[in-house]
Amino acid sequence: MKLKAGVIGLGILGGQHATFLHSQPEVEVVAVADIRQEVADKVAGQVKAQAYTDYARMLKEHKLDVVAIATPDPLHRDPVLATIAAGVPNIILEKPLATTVADAEKMYDAAEQANARVFINYANRGSAPDRATYYVIQNGLLGEVVYGTAHLDDNITVPTQLWGTRTKEWVGGSSTAHFLLSHVTDYLHWVLAPAQVTEVFAISQRLVLGYTPDLYDAFLTFDNGCKFRVKAEWIKHIDGLVEFAFNFSGSEGSLFYIKRPSFGEVEGWRANVSDRLTSADLLAHQDILVQQGINLRALVHRPNPTAGALQAGGGATKRALEAFAPPLDFWRIPRCFMDAILQNTLTPTSWQGYGPLPTAIDGLKQTRVVCAIVESAEKNAVVEPRRVD
């Protein structure tokens, strides 16, 4: 018996969700909804589903096992609450959970009361180097992570052109904090778990776009003492659509991850691991990762930290794991959601060893931090987001 699926919101990502679900052998997409009749008809024809312009009517006329929701960032609450009220047991929601803490809490509480699962599509957890980052940090290969940086920047065409004539309206209801730093804050909560953000100090500006902040630049303090600087802007005149990179500084090692390269860079991932690890240890970790489908090479090298006449010593060998141009897999997480539904678990066989899949509780954590970033920038003060237990 196939899962009966519906999709609400058929923009760029909603259309992709409909196509993805249609491609899954265990799923039948029976209904799709969008306020634009022509779009609903087009997608419905592609996936052999019934088209609606009113998602409430769609939910009333079909008994669905799963609904994917990809409405604009500030418009998640009503379709999520309606879907839960209709008795749908599984929801796949595009990040962020919400753009206000009040909306996030209302959706979380409704899901808990109805025993519904709201999976949040934090797609940046899914690729091989993302999972390798989780493995390296959670297994202590860097020692204790004490500091890090992340930037996730968009081409200026994103807030000015990406959604056509609706771009300014949609972007004006969001920001780089909600649209971009939602990815980053969730990622950090995931790889640094169980640590959570306890303090935020951020800056912002509106010198270019006007109808939405140009950028947010924030310092996050975690309850384990780690500090992280995160920045997102969408006013860059760059060749690509996105630039995205992480750096993690540990007490015994460092990790560098160029996810989407800037000018002159290439995609790559490198973990210079603790000197406590022997070559045999390194190969054992590499073997575990390879068995999980993460193709990294083990490296023993001799760093030479010099700059002209300056030399900082060195000479000892260093052990590392690394990969160049690792593949990105943005649909791994939704596929794991399907496995979770079919196996009735948050840790399906396709997601073993990486904690539970992201659900509404992760969305609530992320929303509280992102809203604290926005509040901190407005107040020019430190803000303390409430911990989620």
PyMOL commands that set and color helices and strands:
alter all, ss='L'
color gray80, all
select helices_A, chain A and resi 12-23+37-47+55-61+73-75+77-85+101-114+123-125+128-138+157-161+164-172+176-179+181-191+279-291+332-343+349-351+360-379
alter helices_A, ss='H'
color red, helices_A
select strands_A, chain A and resi 3-8+27-33+50-52+66-69+90-94+117-121+145-154+197-205+215-222+227-233+242-250+254-260+268-272+297-301+306-307+310-311+318-324
alter strands_A, ss='S'
color yellow, strands_A
deselect
rebuild
show_as cartoon
